[in-house]
């Protein structure tokens, strides 16, 4: 009887510790972590009803995440490397306004009308630079995979979690010891 009580207490304390740490089934992505993703970070973006796309982070602000999506354009490896390097080093240059052009190495040009390689248009601008709404990420309509937003916990969360589990284990050992006397 007492061992059952001790087990229930350990389970209860662990669940409470996890809840206090902010870890719950179906928990949503923290937008603050999305906002902190470095430019050039590779992520997988999956919108409802679409296949996952490998993308590269450009910029994030309070309301949107902008990504470079070129994985399925069948570009030459050198062109992909050039675009990725520029995305990591100069992400704001991908935000094309009317009449602006981002020229990369003479052969690769991004305008508000689209991406051209060697003088041939390969994709529209909105296909290459995609915007993901914060609300879509937070509600799960758009999933971000392979991004550091899903891995690890913040230091304060780890402390709360370790303290809660440690307390639960201590109480379990104490109660089991008391029940054996």
Number of C-alpha atoms within 10 A of each C-alpha: 7 12 14 10 13 20 18 13 17 22 16 13 20 21 18 17 22 19 14 14 19 14 16 11 7 7 11 14 17 13 19 12 12 23 18 13 19 17 23 22 17 19 21 17 23 18 16 12 8 9 10 16 17 19 24 26 27 28 24 22 14 11 12 19 20 22 27 25 19 20 13 9 12 10 13 10 9 9 17 15 12 14 21 23 14 19 22 17 14 13 22 14 16 24 17 17 11 8 8 14 18 17 14 14 9 10 12 18 18 25 19 18 17 18 23 18 17 10 11 11 14 16 16 15 18 14 15 20 24 17 17 17 17 21 13 14 22 15 12 17 14 20 18 22 16 13 16 17 19 14 8 9 15 9 9 10 17 14 13 17 23 16 14 21 20 16 16 23 19 13 17 21 14 12 17 17 11 10 12 8 5
